[in-house]
């Protein structure tokens, strides 16, 4: 079998689907560092361009639901990583997952792919599949489809993944930190075997080199089997918090639990529900056979306390590579940005604000790039908070997703209820709205220099309405624009002026 470093020819080529997601975005550099060549399949390749590894990997446009683009992406591939799912795309997400997995397996076999690697969910022993949550049931079915594809397949089954930025970790972190006394659902007494994200990545990379005659599922987990209550208590201890008081009650259904989680944590109910539903049953590894093919190095698998320490260190140092919100929000708009007011796509409303800034352009850019998250939106905080709560109430992501990095943004980053669609350092930040709206919305912020050499801030909000409701929405909120958008432009300019020219500008992008 050819390995990356055997010197007999080109390194094996790995295809990574889901590279814009939490695991995929971390797997790519691990594969590159292990000596593999990497090709990424992405619906929006521009969202990967600012990743530190972007210049080392090939990126192609495509979607696993489009068999033609999958076939093209698999050409010449040795190992294909399947890291996508349709959860949250609608009630028929299981059927979407089923069709995509069948098509991927068929195209992989036709392309002569040596191995498929899939990361699924750990399923409880002895529980009929029909009783599993739709999330776990679909993950299990996708694994079976890929195993039956005729291509040797590794299915890795993990329960709760502990790592900076993972949805499971963010849920655990915010519940524990924000609630010293908790009224909790019964699933806090369910036994779970969490796994550190570093061990998940180690297993994924190691699976690329498995012998051809190995085609099966493997359970992967850490050394600790804990209840969710144990996890909250131990998280509090590692984080230096006072011991938490946890009172479980029998009345919180998975649906109610997900809304409770959505109120307390940045994880919206639509993502929290499959996480909480998956905790109804015990999810504990039944074997550790993966070690036959991917041996455990010293100190691995990483224990729960150490995994939490590592994750918190990353969070506190603002060094989170990917977050649960890295993946696109299901149903988020993907239409092209209108380039001017007479855009051929139809009606376009705009709100434009400009200010002269008594500060160097670099100071203005620093404020622009630092917007959102803990820094807020520089105008009428109550209005932004209310809009975020309204969005959460109708199933949106709300305003609490925050930022991946406190100072730096890159294309594809989530930013509260926006997504960074375009960033040109020291000039332009364009955000695309991912809140629930009857139309498409963007917010642009420019740092410019006018003909007299003065720094100018220009801000443009754009809205393309969908139907009558979209037009009514714009006219209903337009009376507040002077306060919200006008105040935003004024306060960004003032903040930039207060920073002055003496602070060191951020280093250039690489």
N, C-alpha and C positions, 0 to 999 in steps of 0.2 A: 504494500500500500504506500502511495506517495505521501510524504509528510512535508510540511512547509520548509524544513531545513535539511532535506536529504541531498540536495544538490543535483538531482536528476532532471530538473526541468523547472518550468514556471511553478510558482506556488499554487496550490489549489485555490479555486475561486469560490467564494461564498456569496450567496444572495441573501440579503437581510430584508425581509418585509417588515413593516412596522418600525422603520428606523426613526421616524419622528416621534415615536412613543417612548415611554419610560424605560423599558428594558432594551428595546432596539437601539435607542440612542446611546446606551452604555455598552452594548455588545460590540458595536462596530469598532471602537478603538481597541477593545480587548482582542478582537480577531486580528486586527492590523498588527498589534504588538506581538501577537503569537506567530506572525509570519505569513498569514493568509492574505490573499487579495480579496477585496470586498466590493460588491456591487449592491447598491441600495435601490429598492423599488419604492417610489413615493408618489402620491397623487400630486403633491406640490413640492417639486425638487428645491425650489428657492428657500423653503423652510429649513433646509439642511446646510445652506451655504456658509453660515457663520459658525458652525460647529468647529472646534479646534482641529478635528480630523478631516474636515471637508476636502482638503486638497489631496488627501491620500486615498480616497475612496471614489469609485465611479457611482454616479447617481443617474437613474433613468426614471422617466415618468411612466406611471401605470397604476393599476388598481387590481387587487386580487379578484374582484368581481368581473374583471374584463379579461377573458381567456386569451385574447390576442396579445395584450400587453404582457401578460404573465409568460406566454410562450417566448416572446422576444427577450424578456428579462432573464429567462432560464437558459438561454443559449450559451453553451460552454461552461455552465455552472457545475461544480463538483458537489457542494453542500448547500442546501436551501433551508433557511430558517423561516419558519412560519410563526409570526408573532403578532397576528392581527385577529380581531374578532369584531362582530357587528353589534355587540351589546349596546343598547340604547338607541339603535337606529329605528326602532319601531317594534310593534308587537310581533312582526314576522322575522325578528332577528335570527331566530334559530334556523329558519329556512334559508336566510341569506348566508349564514355561516356554513350550512350544509352544502349549498351550491358552490360556494367559493372553495371549500375544502376539496370537493370532488374535482372541480376544474383544476385546482393547483396540483393535486396528486396525478391526474391524467397528463397534464403538461410536463410535470417533472419526470414521469416515466418516459414520455416521448422524447424528452431532451437528453435522456441518459444520465440524469442526476444520480450521483452515487449514494447520497443520503439526504433525507429530510429530517429536520429537528424541529420539534414543536414544544412550546411551553404551555401546559394546561394547568388544570386545578386538581388538587388532591381530593379524592372522593371518599366518603365515609364507608367503612366496611359494613357489609350486611344490609345496606339500605337500598331498596329497589330504586332503579334509576328514575322511575316515574315520580318518586317522592322527593327527588333532589330539586333544588332551586333551578329555574330555567337557565341561569348563568352556569352552574356546575354541569347540568345536563348537556348543554350545548358544548361545553369544553370537552366533556367526555366523548361525545359523539364525533367531534372534529378529530380527536385523537384516533378513534377507531377507523374513521374514513382514511386518514393518512396512512395508518398501519396496513390497511387493505389495498393501498394504491399500487402495490407491486414494486415500490421503491423501499429499500431498507430505511426504517424510520425509528427515530428515538423520540419518545414522548416523555417529557419530564413533567412530573405532577407535584406542584408546590401548594402549600396552604397560604399562610400569611407571610408576605415578603417584607422584611424589615430593612429599610434603607432610607437615606435622606431623600425626601421628595416622593416616596411611594404613597399611594392612596391609603394603604393599610397603616403605614407609620404616621401619616398626617392625621388620620382619624384617631389613632391611639394617643398621639401627642397632644392634640387640642382637647380631647375629652378629659385627659388626665390633668393638663395644666389649667384648664379653665373652670373645672368643677371640683372643688375640694370635697363636696358632698354630692353624691350621684344617686339618683333613682334610676336603676338600670333594668333592662329586660333580662329574661331568664338565660339568654345565651351567654351571659358573662360567666356562667359555670361550665360552659362547653370546653372540653379539652382540645387543645390546638398544638400543632408542632410548627412554630414559626421558623423561618429560614432567612439568614442574612442575604442581602442582595449580592454580596461578593461571592457567596457560595453558589447562588443561582447562575451568575455569570461564569464561574469556573466550570460548572457542569455543562453549560451551553457550549463553551469553547471546547472543552474536552470531548464532547459528543461528536464533534466533526471528525475525530480520528478513530471512531469505533470500527471494529472489523465488519466486513460486509454481511457476515452471517448473523449479526445481531440486529434484531428488529423487534422492539418491545417497549413497554412503558416502565419507567422507573419512578419510585417515590423519592423526593428530595426534601430534606428537612434539617433543622439544627439539632443539637443534642438535648434541648429542653422540651419537655411536654408540659404545657401550662394551660390553665384556664384563662379566659380573657381578663377575669378579675386579677389573677396572678400577674398578668402582663401589665395592667395598670398600676398595681402596687409596686412592682419592680421598676417600672419606668419612673415612677415618682422618686424612688430611692436613688436611681442612677442620676436623675436630673436635679437632685438636691431639694425636692419638694417635701412638704409635710405629708405624713401618711394620709391617704384618701379614705373617706368613709363611703362605702359602696353598699347600697341597699337594693337588691334585685326585687322586682315585682313581676307578677305573671301576666299583666294586662298589655304589655307593649308588644304588639305584633311586629313582624318584619317591616310592614309598611309604616307603622307609627315609629318604629325604631329609626328607620331611614330619615324620616322628617326630623326626629329629635337630633340625630347626628348632623343633619343639614343645618339645623339652627345653631349648633354649637361649634361646628368645625367648618373649614373651607370646602369640605367635600360635599357637593350638592346631593340632594336626595336620590337623583337618578343614578349616581355612582355608588352612593352609600347603600342603596337597597340590595344590589347583588352581593356586596360585601357582608352585610348583616344576614342576608338569607343563607349565605354559605356557612355561617357560624351556628346554624340550628343543629347541625350534626357534628359529632366528633370527627376531626380530621387529623389523624395521626398516621405516620408512615408505618407500613407493614413490612418493609424491607429496606435495605441500604445496598442493594446490588450494584448501584452506580459506581461504588468504590472499586469494583473489579476492573472497570474500564477507565475511570477517572479517579485515581487514588487520592485519598485525603492527605494533603501535606500537613506538617506540624501546625497545630493551632486551628485546624479545620475539622469538621464544620464549626463555625463561629457560634458561641453561645449567645443567648438572648441579651444578657446584660452588656456584653461587648459589642453586639450589633447596635444596640441603642446608643452606647457611648460613641461609636464611630459615626452614626447618623447625626447625633446631636453636634458633634465636632464639625461636621460638614455644614450643618445649618448655621451654627454660630459663626463660622468663618466665611459664610456666604459663598460656599464652594460646592453648590448643588449642581451636578452635571445635567440631570434631567428631573422632571417632576411628573406627578400623575397627570397634570394638566398639559403636559407636552403634546399629547395626542389631540387631534382635532375634536371639537365638540360635535357629537352626532347632530346632523341637520344644520350645522353652521353654514353660512352662505359661502359660495365658491365662485360667484359671478365676478367678471373682471371689473376693476375700478373704472368708473367713468372718468375720462380724461379732461372733459371740459363741460360747461353748462349746456351745450347743445348736443350732448351725448345721444347717440342714435338709439340707446336702449329705452328711452322714454323720459318721463318727468324726473327732474333732479332738483332737489332743494339744497341750498347752500347757506351757510352762515360764516362770514369771513370777518376776522378781527386782525388788526395790525397795531403794533406798538413800537416806538423807538425805545431802545434799551440803553441805559447809561452803564454799559459794562462791555467787556470784550466778548466777542462771539463765542469763545470757548466757555466762558462763564454761563452764557445763555444755554449753550448746548448741554452743559452739565446738569442744569435744572430740567431741561426737556427730557433727557435720557433717564433722569431719576424719578420721573413722575409715577404716581400710583403706589400701590402697596402702602407701607407705613408713611410715605411722604404725602399721600393723598392727592387730590386733584385741584388744589389751589382755588377752590371756590365753593361756597355754600355747601359745606360738608353734609348738612342734614338732607339736602336734595339728593346728593350722590348716595347717601346711606339708604334713603327711602327708595330710590330707584333700584338699588341692589336687593333690598328686601322684597320688592315687588317682583323682581326677576326670579328670586328663589321660590316665591309663592306659586309661580306659574311653571316651575320646573327648570328654570334657567340656572346658570352657573353662579349668579350673584356677584357681589363685589369683593368677596373674601379670598379669591384665589391668590391675590398678592403677586409677588415677583419671584422669579428664580434667583435673581441676583440683585442686591440692593442698589447697585450703581450702574450695572451694564445690562444692555438689552441686545438680543440678537433676533434675526428674522425667525419667526415661528414661535417665539416666546409667548406664553399667556401672560396677561397683565390685567388683573382683576377681571372685568367682563369684556375685555378687549383681547385681540391677538395682534402681535407685531407682524404686519404684512410687508412693510418695507422700512429699512433703516439705512440712511446714508450718513455716516459719521460726520458730525459738525454741520449738517445741513438739514436733514429731513427725518422725521419719525412719522410713519403712517400706521394707524391702528384700525383694524376692522372689528366692528362690534360683533360679539357673540352672545349678547343678551337676546331675549325673546322680543322681537320687533315685527311689525307688519311691513317689513321692507328691509333694505340693506343700508348700513350706515358705516361711515368712516370718519376718523378724526385725524387731521394732518397738522403737524407742528413744524415750522421752519425756523432755522437760525440763518439770517442773511445779512449781507452788508449792502447798504444803499450807495448811490452815486457819490454821496458826500463822505463815504467812509464810516458812517454810523451803523451800529448794530440794529437790525430790525427783527422783530418777532412777528411771524405771520401764522395765523391759525385758521384752519378751514374745516368746518363740519359739513359733511355731505350726507344726504338721505335720498334714497331711491325708493319711493313708496310702492307697495304691492296692493293694488286695488283701492277702492274707496276708503277702506279702513286705514290704509297707509297715509292717504292724504289727510284724513281727519286727525290722525295721530300727530302729524307734523304741525297742523294748525292749532291743535290743543296745547302742545308744549312750546310753541314758538314764543308766547309771551314771556316765558321764563328764560329765554336765551340770553337776554341782556344781563341777567343776574349770573347765570351759570357760565356761559361762554365768555361774556364780557368780563366778569370777575376773574375768570381763569386767565385770560390774556393779561389783564392788569397785574395780577399777583405773580404770575410767572416772570414778567418783566421786573417787578419790584424785587423778587427773590434773587434774580440774576444780578441785579445792581448791588444788592447787599453782599453778595459773595465777593465782589470786587475782583480786580486783576491779580491779586497777590496769591490766591490759592493756586496750587499747581494743577493744570488741566490733566484729565485722565490720559494715560499713554495711548498712542495710536493703536488702532485695531490691527490685528495680524491675521 
